[in-house]
Amino acid sequence: MIFLKLAFKNLLRHKIRSFLTVLGISASISVLFSIISFNKGFESSLQKELYRTGIHFMIVPSGCPHEVASLVLHGAVTPNFLNIEVFQKIKEFDEIEFIAPILITQIPNIEKEKIDLVYGIEMSNIKQIKPQWKIDGTIPFSDDSILLGYDVAEHYSIKKGDILTYENKRFTVSGIVQKTSSQDDAFVYMPLKALQDIIKKPNGATAIGVKVKDVDKLNTVIEEISLKIPGIQIVTMSQVVNSLANLAGSAKILSLSIALVAILISAIGVMNSILMAIFERTEEIGLMRAIGASKFDIFRIIIKETVLLTLTGGLIGLIMSLVGANIIEGFVRNFMPYIPSGKMIQFDPFLALICLFFSIFLGIFAGIFPAWRATKINPIKAIRG
């Protein structure tokens, strides 16, 4: 306890230097905790978002798996369409419990002078495909009613009951989807038949979502459909998870690399700060050795100083990451190809404890060399100056 008090007093001698060192540590620990927490939240939320759609697999035109993943979760405009014949053939399978055709395209909004992303769907399927949605208003009950994503409604300053016109056809906004913090907020949701009429694709669909009666027979159903219906691609939810995980993998590696660089820089900062303090206290350390302090005593004092710095920085860093979680999430969402809805960065006691232990390890690592240098000080030469 005496050595700990002595180490604390030594750090308070140079308050500004100690403060800046702690600030560097807190920044690096904050980045580390935020990135790990975000990655953990990303994977967990992605799994939940995929499997609560109530769809076991998607049928799409043959193409890139990444494009299919984007289509499944947040919509993607593609020039390829499935014909209604595919829909009719799939309905013939006895093992199918639920089938939902989807049509996604872009339509000019003449009044607003914009191009809107429009998601065509049979409105009776919305509760099954998007069970997490909360809607201000009602789901469209006719082909002349539409739903708006939160961002679209905010951007156009549109409220429930207002009118939007597409290709000379007037649509009443029956409801607005509450903010999901995902790409769902950017779409206009239109009854499938109405959208097919507008783009002159009466039998067209971008994809078909399918749910089977018995999950144990999922692979058998997929094989049968693949054999009987050529020219299609079937993607399960597990494949979508893997596809998106691979797509986001490079971003995760880059972010972790940035965190490691920040930690290395902060460790060097701690080492430099302690070394400066040792040079300034050479005579003091020499005097301590002369009156009976062992090399191990000196070593312990220096290590405790570095651990105090990094542990304090770690605690402040955790607080910073939680306070700034929304800012960090908003920044990352602008750069990653897909982010599930919901809060990614959440306080995890186990993860926080790991970060604190890491900050202690960082203090020990950064303090070894300065502590070793301090033990090499010759007490006689130090006192003589």
Secondary structure, 3 states (H helix, E strand, C coil): CHHHHHHHHHHHCCHHHHHHHHHHHHHHHHHHHHHHHHHHHHHHHHHHHHHCCCCCEEEEECCCHHHHHHHHHHCCCCCCCECHHHHHHHHCCCCEEEEEEEEEEEEEECCCCEEEEEEEECHHHHHHHCCCCCEEECCCCCCCEEEECHHHHHHHCCCCCCEEEECCEEEEEEEEECCCCCHHHHCEEEEHHHHHHHCCCCCCECEEEEEECCHHHHHHHHHHHHHHCCCEEEEEHHHHHHHHHHHHHHHHHHHHHHHHHHHHHHHHHHHHHHHHHHHHCHHHHHHHHHCCCCHHHHHHHHHHHHHHHHHHHHHHHHHHHHHCHHHHHHHHHCCCCCCCCCCCCCCCHHHHHHHHHHHHHHHHHHHHHHHHHHHCCCHHHHHHC
